[in-house]
Amino acid sequence: MSSKKLKLKLGGAGELKLPPEAMEALELEPGHELSLEIDTRRKQLRLERFVSDAWAEAMKEKPSKGLEDLMEDQKAREEAAKELFEKRIREKNPKDKRRPEDSPDYWR
């Protein structure tokens, strides 16, 4: 492991801007989380790249829907689309002026 000391200048709001060589050395990109250790006795800061436990994070997520739930959702969306189609056809053409292509089954 190699180490290198870099000088940083503290910004007006207390922010630090990492130089590109530090970003590259730690393989950092904007949005990555960092861990900061403060040693008040020595007046030192230690900055490390924070790597969270991806498995633990994935376990916190809600389980995805099962196949049956997805099929029910799809069926409900199809029914809603069919009802909207029928409503718009009724608004556009009175019952006595309907054409064969105004039926949703015509297009299947």
C-alpha positions in Angstrom: 0.0 0.0 0.0 1.4 3.4 -0.9 0.5 6.6 0.8 0.8 10.2 -0.3 0.1 13.4 1.6 -2.0 16.1 -0.2 -2.8 19.6 0.9 -6.4 20.6 0.9 -8.0 24.0 1.4 -11.1 24.3 3.5 -13.9 26.2 1.8 -16.1 28.9 3.3 -18.9 26.5 4.3 -16.4 24.0 5.7 -16.3 21.8 2.6 -13.3 20.0 1.2 -12.7 19.5 -2.5 -10.7 16.3 -3.2 -8.1 16.7 -5.9 -8.5 14.4 -9.0 -5.5 12.3 -8.0 -7.2 11.5 -4.6 -10.5 10.7 -6.4 -8.7 8.3 -8.8 -6.6 6.7 -6.0 -9.7 5.8 -4.0 -11.8 5.1 -7.1 -14.3 7.7 -6.1 -17.1 9.2 -8.2 -19.6 11.9 -7.3 -22.3 10.4 -5.1 -20.0 7.8 -3.4 -20.2 7.7 0.4 -17.1 8.4 2.5 -16.3 7.5 6.1 -14.6 10.2 8.2 -12.7 9.4 11.4 -11.8 12.3 13.7 -8.9 12.1 16.1 -9.2 15.2 18.3 -6.2 14.4 20.4 -3.9 14.4 17.4 -6.0 16.9 15.4 -6.3 14.5 12.5 -8.9 13.4 10.1 -8.9 10.0 8.3 -11.0 9.7 5.2 -11.9 6.3 3.7 -14.1 5.1 0.9 -17.3 3.7 2.5 -18.4 0.4 1.0 -21.8 -0.6 2.4 -22.9 -4.2 2.6 -24.8 -4.7 -0.6 -26.5 -7.9 0.6 -27.8 -6.2 3.8 -29.1 -3.3 1.7 -30.9 -5.7 -0.7 -32.5 -7.5 2.2 -34.1 -4.2 3.4 -35.9 -3.7 0.2 -39.5 -4.9 -0.2 -39.8 -8.2 -2.0 -40.8 -7.9 -5.6 -44.2 -9.0 -6.7 -44.8 -12.6 -7.7 -45.9 -13.7 -11.1 -49.6 -14.0 -10.0 -49.6 -10.4 -8.7 -48.0 -9.2 -11.9 -50.6 -11.0 -14.0 -53.4 -9.6 -11.9 -52.0 -6.1 -12.3 -51.8 -6.6 -16.1 -55.3 -7.9 -16.3 -56.6 -4.8 -14.3 -54.7 -2.5 -16.7 -56.2 -4.3 -19.7 -59.7 -4.0 -18.3 -59.2 -0.3 -17.5 -57.9 0.3 -21.1 -60.9 -1.6 -22.6 -63.4 0.5 -20.5 -61.7 3.7 -21.6 -61.7 2.5 -25.2 -65.5 1.8 -25.0 -66.2 5.1 -23.3 -64.4 7.1 -26.0 -66.1 5.2 -28.8 -69.5 5.9 -27.2 -68.6 9.6 -26.9 -67.4 9.7 -30.5 -70.1 7.6 -32.2 -73.6 7.0 -31.0 -74.7 3.3 -31.0 -76.5 3.5 -34.3 -73.4 4.8 -36.1 -70.8 2.3 -34.8 -68.5 0.8 -37.4 -66.9 -2.7 -37.1 -63.5 -1.2 -36.5 -64.9 0.5 -33.4 -64.9 -2.8 -31.6 -61.7 -3.7 -29.6 -62.0 -7.2 -30.9 -61.7 -6.1 -34.5 -58.1 -5.2 -34.0 -57.0 -8.5 -32.6 
